Amino acid sequence: LLIATAIALIWANSAWADSYQNFWHAEIELIVGPWQLPHLSVGHFVNDALMALFFFVVGLEIKRELVTGDLSSFRAAAMPAIAALGGMVVPAALYLTFNGAGEASRGWGIPMATDIAFAVGIVALLGARVSPKIKLFLLTLAIVDDIGAIAVIAIFYTNDLSANWLLIAVGGLVAVWLLQRLRVWAIPIYAALGIFIWYATLESGVHATIAGVALGLLTPARPLLNQRDAQEIVDGLPSDANVAEVRQASFLAQESVPLTERLENMLHPFTAFMIIPVFALANAGIVLSSDKISDAASSSVTLGIVLGLVVGKPVGITLFAWVATRFGFALPEGVRWQEFIGMGFAAGIGFTVSIFVAGLAFEGYAITDLAKIGILAASLIAAVAALLLLRLNATSTTTE
């Protein structure tokens, strides 16, 4: 992410700046008989198609957490969910304090987001000096935060809704559900349906990434076969088994692992190490001229985003968590408030999802770059603050 962002910024501010803009605005056309893919630029393909696959993986992670993870238990999920709510409400309110009217008001969803990759990565830099429980809390909080961001995108950043195409997309999702009930396990069928649902969602006016989330949430999170039965089948395979018997045993052994887990393991490297860096390359190329930086420094949009992420996130998360402790909830065992606040600053690293929301909120508006400058500045400040606070907490804990 950092390398891709650096390349984008250098490219967009170099002698080849025009090639950067021309590449991402180049049109993609796909025509098959009477059917034609809606006109998409290379940049839109990254944001609408590739990011749909990223959000599909996010949907898989949410489904896993809801069924077998920390979000499956009310007691375990309550505190991170309450803290995440504070980390969404307070930043949005702070942003609207400075941008309550006009086109700028559309950006209130930008400082609500947390970049899981960067936030967890920053905490991981400190290794064993940070409690594993605070890492788990941050991951759970970030997943709840993702649920909120997805809801905001679906409800508030949908334009020109087409009811017919939306019904077709919903029909596709119902078909996926029915096929699961009929115990159809052929992944190519679901892949074809997924592409169809993505296209219908794109045409409906709802952002196409929502299709990825919906498909992720529909993916089974429990295995078809329990591991003991699968092991017995594999152990009982004769030494002279034929190809069909081996294939059947292999299939049953595979089905002892939940489909969500298998797809996550298969797709996560692709989304983490290709799609997200490409997204950063396509969206972080801001022209940092002296005039643009001066405009950003005096812009209420930039100020609202910086305050929302750097101040609103840790304050909202900590305040709501503190109130929750007054009602009988507790911080993770052994976690101190200083460490908790440091984790709150890590959650203020918006970056990927914030840039994504900025593109939706200000599409076609000149203030998009001002918003992105605010996101980059805020994410950097929040990352440094998180590292300093968490390191200081680790040092004081060791001293004690």
Secondary structure, 3 states (H helix, E strand, C coil): CHHHHHHHHHHHCCCCHHHHHHHHHCEECCEECCEECCCEEHHHHHHHHHHHHHHHHHHHHHHHHHHCCHHHCHHHHHHHHHHHHHHHHHHHHHHHHHCCCCHHHHHHHHHHCCCHHHHHHHHHCCHHHCCHHHHHHHHHHHHHHHHHHHHHHHHHCCCCCCHHHHHHHHHHHHHHHHHHHCCCCCHHHHHHHHHHHHHHHHHHCCCCHHHHHHHHHHCCCCCCCCHHHHHHHHHCCCCCCCHHHHHHHHHHHHCCCCHHHHHHHHHHHHHHHHHHHHHHHHHCCCCCCHHHHHHHHCCHHHHHHHHHHHHHHHHHHHHHHHHHHHCCCCCCCCCCHHHHHHHHHHCCCCHHHHHHHHHHHCCCCCCHHHHHHHHHHHHHHHHHHHHHHHHHHHHHHHHC
